[in-house]
Amino acid sequence: MMLFAYVAALLGVVVAMAHYVIGYRVVLQPLFREQTSGILAAKPMRDLTWTMFQLHSLVWAVLGIAVLVNRWQGGSDLIVYLAILIFTVSGLGNLLVLRRPHPGGIILLFAAAASAADIIFN
């Protein structure tokens, strides 16, 4: 049943897109607008901060799609186990660091659950 692979892919891509767009508008843009003479005054440091913040989005989207493509190609479950690990650690890390339920963390945990269900039911 491909349903769980599709759900994992959809959730991975949705949380990645939301993190990319909302994170940039709500966190990074205001941070970069602040006048500073500190470490973020240098453009390379702002670029590095942007890259490290957005790298998570790329990983989540690629993993979600990889779960689906792996199922299409009848590949090993190793990539799915990796997706479960990264989605779970990211989701729990999000919830623990923010100390409150956060939509991104919850969606990541659902992506991990969908990835696990993909293994169980296939």
VMD Tcl script that draws the C-alpha trace (Angstrom):
set ca {
  {0.00 0.00 0.00}
  {1.57 3.23 -1.21}
  {-0.65 5.46 0.91}
  {1.81 5.83 3.79}
  {4.72 6.63 1.45}
  {2.60 9.36 -0.16}
  {1.65 10.75 3.26}
  {5.29 10.76 4.41}
  {6.34 12.56 1.22}
  {3.53 15.09 1.50}
  {4.23 15.85 5.16}
  {7.99 16.11 4.60}
  {7.53 18.56 1.73}
  {4.80 20.59 3.48}
  {6.79 21.05 6.69}
  {9.88 21.91 4.65}
  {8.07 24.58 2.63}
  {6.45 26.06 5.72}
  {9.78 26.11 7.60}
  {11.49 27.75 4.64}
  {8.93 30.49 4.04}
  {7.64 31.19 7.55}
  {11.06 30.80 9.16}
  {12.56 33.30 6.76}
  {9.78 35.85 7.21}
  {9.30 35.48 10.97}
  {12.81 34.67 12.22}
  {15.52 35.49 9.73}
  {14.29 38.70 8.10}
  {13.76 40.49 11.43}
  {17.09 39.17 12.69}
  {18.94 40.40 9.62}
  {17.21 43.81 9.73}
  {18.55 44.56 13.20}
  {21.50 46.92 13.33}
  {24.47 45.11 14.75}
  {28.20 45.42 15.00}
  {28.44 41.82 16.16}
  {28.90 38.60 14.29}
  {25.86 39.10 12.02}
  {27.26 42.39 10.70}
  {29.31 40.45 8.15}
  {27.37 39.27 5.09}
  {29.12 35.87 5.00}
  {27.88 35.19 8.54}
  {24.32 36.17 7.60}
  {24.57 33.88 4.58}
  {25.88 31.04 6.74}
  {23.10 31.57 9.29}
  {20.50 31.52 6.49}
  {22.01 28.34 5.04}
  {22.15 26.48 8.34}
  {18.59 27.53 9.21}
  {17.22 26.44 5.83}
  {19.26 23.23 5.53}
  {16.65 21.47 7.65}
  {13.98 22.31 5.08}
  {16.00 20.70 2.32}
  {16.64 17.55 4.37}
  {12.98 17.10 5.32}
  {11.73 17.57 1.75}
  {14.35 15.23 0.27}
  {13.69 12.54 2.87}
  {9.94 12.69 2.35}
  {10.37 12.34 -1.40}
  {13.01 9.63 -0.91}
  {10.55 7.50 1.07}
  {8.10 7.66 -1.83}
  {10.65 7.07 -4.59}
  {12.16 4.21 -2.60}
  {8.75 2.54 -2.43}
  {8.15 3.08 -6.17}
  {11.46 1.42 -6.95}
  {11.04 -1.40 -4.44}
  {14.24 -0.41 -2.67}
  {15.58 -1.32 0.72}
  {13.94 0.00 3.86}
  {17.20 1.63 4.97}
  {16.25 5.05 3.58}
  {12.90 4.80 5.33}
  {14.59 3.98 8.64}
  {16.81 7.03 8.12}
  {13.72 9.16 7.45}
  {12.06 7.84 10.62}
  {15.16 8.70 12.64}
  {15.58 12.21 11.25}
  {11.87 13.09 11.32}
  {11.59 11.83 14.92}
  {14.73 13.56 16.21}
  {13.75 16.79 14.45}
  {10.18 16.67 15.74}
  {11.16 15.85 19.32}
  {13.98 18.38 19.24}
  {11.56 21.02 18.04}
  {9.07 20.23 20.79}
  {11.73 20.03 23.52}
  {13.56 23.22 22.58}
  {10.41 25.30 22.20}
  {8.90 23.71 25.34}
  {5.46 23.77 23.82}
  {3.60 22.01 21.06}
  {4.59 23.44 17.70}
  {2.91 22.60 14.38}
  {6.25 21.83 12.71}
  {7.29 19.38 15.41}
  {3.93 17.65 15.34}
  {3.95 17.35 11.54}
  {7.47 15.90 11.65}
  {6.33 13.27 14.14}
  {3.42 12.40 11.86}
  {5.89 12.11 8.95}
  {7.94 9.69 11.08}
  {4.80 7.71 11.89}
  {3.78 7.58 8.22}
  {7.29 6.39 7.31}
  {7.10 3.67 9.98}
  {3.65 2.62 8.74}
  {5.09 2.42 5.24}
  {7.54 -0.22 6.45}
  {4.98 -2.09 8.54}
  {2.30 -2.32 5.86}
  {4.55 -3.00 2.85}
}
mol new
graphics top color blue
foreach p $ca { graphics top sphere $p radius 0.5 }
foreach p [lrange $ca 0 end-1] q [lrange $ca 1 end] { graphics top cylinder $p $q radius 0.2 }
display resetview
